[in-house]
């Protein structure tokens, strides 16, 4: 499905911390669907909480 394509989004699990900043942990990637109807998400881990963020990848040299 996604071989040879760079992900369109990174998927993060968000852990809320009292009195501090939330912790974002990358747990997967997402690809825009060819038909334009949403995204396909591939997870490498399951989130412990209930909050997820799907964000464009940051420009960096180590991005898959």
N, C-alpha and C positions, 0 to 999 in steps of 0.2 A: 504494500500500500504506500509506504512512505520512503521506500528505499531510494536514495539519491536526492531526496528533497530535504531542505532545511526546514525545521519547524517554524510555523508562523507565530507560535506563542509558547511561553513557558508556563507550567502549572505549579503553583505553590500552595502548600498547606500553611495556614496561618494559626499560630498559637498565641492566644491573648495572654498578656502578662499584666498583672495589677501594678499600677504605679510606674509602668515602664512601656517601652515600645514593643509592639507586637513582633513576633519572630516569624519570618518567612523562610520556609524550607522548600527547596525545589524538589518536586516529587514526580515530574513528568513533563511531557510536551503535548502540544495540540497542533493539528493541521487543518487549515480551511478545507472544506469539502469542495470537490470539483463542481458540484451542482449549485454551490452558493448557499445551501441550506444548512448552516451551522458549522460545527467543527467535529473532528474526530480526536479523542483524547487518549493518549497512551500513558499509563501510570507505571512507574517503577516501584512505587511504594503506596501504601494506603494511608490516608490521613487519619490522625487520632481524633481530631476535632471535627467540627462541622463546617468550617469556613475554608473556602478555596479561592484563589485568585488566578485568573488566566490573563497574563500580561505579555505584551510584545517582548521579545528577547532584547536584552541590553547589548549594544555593540561591543564585542570583545573578541580577542583572538582565539580564546579557548571554547567558543560556542560550537556545539555540534552541528 
